[in-house]
Amino acid sequence: MAYTAGAPAQTDAGTPGSMGDVRRSNLALVLGTVAQSPAGIHLTRAQIAASTGLTKASVSSIVLDLLDAGILRELGLNPQGERGRPGMGLEMNPARGVMGMEINVDYIAAGVTDLSGTVVVQEILERDNRDSASAPVMTALSALAAEVRAAAAAKGVEILGGGLAVPGLVDDGSSTVITAPNLGWRDVKLDVTGLLPGLPLGVTLFNEANAAALAELARGPSGGKDFLFISGEVGVGGGLVIKSELFTGPEGHAGEVGHVVVDPDGRPCSCGGTGCLETIAGQDAIFSAAGVADKRQTRSESMSALTSALTDEEPASLLAVQRAGRSLGVAVASTSRIVDIKTVVLGGHFAVLERWLRPPLLDSLSRYAPGKFLPEHITTAVAGENGALLGAAGSVLRSLVEAPHRLHS
């Protein structure tokens, strides 16, 4: 799991500000140094001191606090890079974790990762949430979260906090879904803390595509720090990452690529507009155009029927995916003219259908944004279909690394 670098080193030489502020900053610095160490490398107190510029005495005191809080764990003697007597190695405590949860149009999900980002347990429950009131959906998710929490506890992992991703615009400060058209929710305040009561870090609300983009940033190959993530579900979402930071705009609503207009004379969209990308490249739109839509089928059954039809080269399915690919290219080309982005990561059903979607997408990009995108810069999500869940959990981990005093205090 990759983490954004922590606060700059606060040396022991009289930094302005209160001693409490300096202590909090140094807690984050030490924890961030451990969290960012490569897999298999377990830094000692002396190595952390050398890396951060803090004194060995300060590092030892801070590490003791982090051990007491259960965030770090000591390992055996570590000879790596040490002169003289080896020290005790340190790692993020695998007996502590965070939970990511997701509500989408046709499923709910919950999963736990430990503090290094390794998945401990996860469950997906297919469920039709279209136009459902929030209360029964939250009740179902609460039951699933309790089940997953119990499974994590059985593996010795205690949950510290959680994140919930939903397919809509959100105000995380008030835990309110501003609008989620495909769920039929508008200005809905969610009792997120009720999903996982008693957690020291609480539960935070996230936009689904933004969370998935953050998962891709953390788990994707190094160097991919500027990209547009496009999430394909019933709706189409987008997350924009620039210089390793999620760009959400002044009100947190940037990246809504699913509502870029690709056909001005097209079908009405759930957002209230007309001819949005979602009306052509959304999951339901593709199923319908391909002739595999069936309300009696689950999401996975419909997707299986679609991929079978594509493999058999059935004309309707091929035309549906080709049109979706071309329209996706139009939306990406338009976005790239406003935001200077040259890498696109496809998630959700776009990743599943990439084999058939890619040729018309590349043709469309070459026509509407010639020379802008190299084929190798159109990739599929490393985090897989659970990107939103993993991203929500990962965001909680980052908040812990950046402010570990919340747990210690």
Helices and strands as residue ranges (DSSP letters): H 19-35, H 45-52, H 56-68, E 72-78, E 87-92, E 96-104, E 107-114, E 119-126, H 134-154, E 158-166, E 169-171, E 176-180, E 185-189, G 193-195, E 203-207, H 208-219, E 227-232, E 236-242, E 245-247, G 257-259, H 278-281, H 283-290, H 299-311, H 315-338, E 344-348, H 349-352, H 354-368, G 375-377, E 378-380, G 384-386, H 387-402, H 405-408
